[in-house]
Amino acid sequence: MNAAPINITETAAQRINALLENAPKGTQGLRLNIKATGCSGNSYKMEYIGAGEDVSADERFESSGAALYIPKTYSWMLFGMSVDYTQDDLGNARFIFTNPNETGRCGCGESFHVERPDKE
């Protein structure tokens, strides 16, 4: 377990734990993944980790009583990120990802990009 380079708010933690309570049988956890998509390049994707699925390529981050798995391949993109959850008066709900590493977003806000820091 790593010291919280990914912050999960209490609201997000409650939602993550509720999702896991109602998850398909054998679910090991939730993974925050990066999906190549959109005009800016990437989007965030939450997904269940199935029974028996290998998590050795993931890092496990805990904050506010909940845990997320993040593929090690993407952890450099997400270091310092905050994960929150919101629901409006009409019942529309979503996770909110505030990532200080984003270097740009598309006009509609659905995709983002991060430039890899130069290796010296």
C-alpha positions in Angstrom: 0.0 0.0 0.0 1.3 3.4 -0.9 0.9 6.7 1.0 -1.9 8.6 -0.7 -0.6 10.1 -3.9 -4.1 9.6 -5.1 -6.7 11.4 -2.9 -10.1 9.8 -2.7 -12.7 12.1 -1.0 -15.1 10.8 1.6 -18.0 11.1 -0.9 -16.1 9.1 -3.6 -15.0 6.5 -1.0 -18.6 6.0 0.1 -19.6 5.5 -3.6 -16.6 3.1 -4.3 -17.6 1.0 -1.2 -21.2 1.0 -2.2 -20.3 -0.2 -5.7 -18.1 -3.0 -4.3 -20.9 -4.1 -1.9 -23.2 -4.5 -4.9 -20.5 -5.8 -7.3 -20.7 -9.1 -9.2 -19.6 -12.1 -7.0 -15.9 -12.5 -6.8 -15.0 -8.9 -7.6 -11.6 -8.0 -6.2 -11.9 -4.2 -6.3 -12.2 -1.2 -8.6 -9.6 -0.1 -11.2 -9.2 3.4 -12.4 -8.0 3.0 -15.9 -7.0 5.3 -18.8 -8.7 4.6 -22.1 -7.4 6.0 -25.4 -10.3 8.0 -26.8 -11.6 11.4 -27.8 -10.1 14.3 -29.6 -7.6 15.0 -26.7 -6.4 11.5 -26.4 -7.5 9.9 -23.1 -10.4 9.4 -20.7 -10.8 8.0 -17.2 -12.6 4.7 -16.9 -13.7 3.0 -13.6 -14.1 -0.8 -13.9 -14.5 -3.8 -11.7 -11.6 -6.2 -11.3 -13.0 -9.7 -11.8 -12.4 -12.8 -9.8 -9.0 -14.3 -10.5 -7.9 -11.3 -12.6 -4.2 -10.5 -12.2 -3.5 -7.3 -10.3 0.3 -7.6 -10.2 0.5 -4.8 -12.9 -1.5 -2.5 -10.7 -0.7 -0.3 -7.7 -3.3 -0.1 -4.9 -4.0 3.3 -3.4 -6.1 3.8 -0.3 -7.6 7.0 0.9 -10.7 7.9 3.1 -11.5 4.2 3.7 -11.6 3.1 0.0 -9.1 1.6 -2.4 -8.5 2.0 -6.1 -6.2 0.0 -8.3 -4.3 1.9 -11.0 -2.2 0.2 -13.7 1.4 1.0 -13.0 1.7 2.1 -16.6 -0.5 5.1 -15.9 0.5 6.0 -12.3 2.9 8.7 -13.5 -0.1 10.4 -15.2 -2.3 10.3 -12.1 0.1 11.1 -9.3 -1.4 13.9 -7.2 -5.0 13.3 -8.5 -8.1 13.7 -6.5 -11.2 11.5 -7.1 -14.5 12.9 -6.0 -18.2 11.9 -6.6 -21.2 14.1 -7.2 -24.9 13.8 -7.8 -27.1 16.7 -8.9 -30.7 17.4 -8.1 -31.9 15.5 -11.2 -30.1 12.3 -10.1 -27.2 12.6 -12.5 -24.1 11.2 -10.8 -20.5 10.8 -11.8 -17.0 10.6 -10.5 -14.9 13.8 -10.8 -11.2 13.5 -11.6 -9.1 16.5 -10.7 -5.6 15.8 -12.2 -2.8 18.3 -11.8 -0.9 16.5 -14.5 -3.4 17.2 -17.3 -1.9 19.5 -19.9 -5.1 19.9 -21.9 -8.7 18.9 -22.4 -10.9 18.7 -25.4 -13.7 21.4 -25.8 -16.4 19.2 -24.3 -14.2 18.1 -21.4 -14.6 14.4 -22.0 -11.0 13.6 -22.9 -7.6 14.9 -21.7 -3.9 14.6 -22.4 -0.8 14.5 -20.3 2.7 15.2 -21.6 5.3 12.8 -20.3 8.0 14.7 -18.3 11.4 14.7 -20.0 13.7 12.1 -18.7 17.1 13.4 -17.9 
